[in-house]
């Protein structure tokens, strides 16, 4: 059975924004895409970039280090130089709080 980890209040992440959250051994990026929440690993798969410090355009985040781009919803690479997708997490919002399921 999956376990839930509370990350933040939904109100902490405005529409179109991203918030870095560290829990246990995880560094995560919490995205609010048009009122829907998505969570990915914060670390870019190409280098030392932090996706929570990147540029968000709709459902795409551009890494602040080399400019690689990922789809926030799926983790898929959508722009080079990245080649490896980022990990995404099943995300739920309950009682105004954002959780991931592991």
C-alpha positions as a printed Julia matrix, in Angstrom:
102×3 Matrix{Float64}:
  0.0    0.0     0.0
  1.45   3.4    -0.95
  2.46   5.79    1.78
  1.7    9.51    1.59
  4.21  12.24    2.31
  2.94  15.76    3.0
  4.92  18.38    1.09
  3.29  21.79    1.55
  0.06  23.75    1.6
 -1.52  24.14   -1.82
 -1.69  27.88   -1.13
  2.14  27.95   -0.92
  2.42  27.43   -4.71
  0.71  30.03   -6.9
 -0.56  29.13  -10.37
  2.41  28.96  -12.75
  4.91  28.74   -9.89
  7.16  26.06   -8.42
  8.34  25.38   -4.87
 11.34  23.33   -3.75
 10.54  20.95   -0.9
 12.97  18.62    0.87
 11.57  15.6     2.72
 13.6   12.69    4.01
 16.19  12.04    1.28
 14.13  13.67   -1.47
 14.62  17.06   -3.12
 11.37  17.77   -4.93
  9.82  20.46   -7.13
  6.1   21.11   -6.56
  4.46  22.73   -9.61
  1.05  24.39   -9.91
 -0.03  24.13  -13.55
 -3.36  25.9   -14.01
 -4.51  24.87  -10.52
 -3.36  21.25  -10.85
 -0.37  20.07   -8.83
  2.54  17.99  -10.1
  5.69  16.87   -8.3
  9.04  15.92   -9.84
 12.58  15.43   -8.62
 14.17  18.86   -8.27
 17.53  17.86   -9.73
 18.0   18.01  -13.49
 19.09  14.7   -15.01
 21.74  16.45  -17.13
 23.72  18.44  -14.58
 23.63  20.24  -11.25
 20.61  22.41  -12.12
 17.66  22.88   -9.77
 14.32  22.7   -11.57
 12.63  24.74   -8.84
 14.96  27.59   -9.85
 14.17  27.12  -13.54
 11.75  28.89  -15.88
  8.18  27.54  -16.04
  6.13  28.02  -19.21
  2.79  26.2   -19.06
  3.57  22.54  -18.45
  7.28  22.81  -19.33
 10.16  23.64  -17.0
 13.52  24.8   -18.31
 16.55  23.93  -16.19
 18.46  26.94  -14.91
 21.82  25.31  -15.63
 21.99  24.19  -19.28
 18.49  25.13  -20.47
 17.2   21.58  -20.97
 13.43  21.27  -20.85
 11.05  18.75  -19.29
  7.32  18.19  -19.38
  6.16  18.81  -15.8
  3.23  16.39  -16.07
  5.1   13.4   -17.52
  8.78  14.06  -16.8
  9.59  13.58  -20.5
 12.48  15.48  -22.06
 11.18  18.12  -24.48
 14.37  20.1   -25.11
 18.11  19.3   -25.27
 20.7   18.87  -23.95
 18.85  16.61  -21.51
 18.27  13.01  -22.58
 17.0   11.29  -19.42
 13.47  12.06  -18.15
 12.93  13.36  -14.63
 11.07  11.28  -12.08
  7.47  12.28  -11.39
  5.38  11.33   -8.36
  1.67  10.56   -7.99
  0.31  13.73   -6.4
 -2.88  14.36   -4.44
 -4.32  17.44   -2.76
 -6.35  16.82    0.39
 -7.64  19.39    2.84
 -5.56  22.09    1.13
 -2.29  20.16    1.43
 -0.14  18.63   -1.33
  0.99  15.02   -0.88
  2.95  12.53   -2.95
  2.39   8.8    -2.84
  5.35   6.44   -2.64
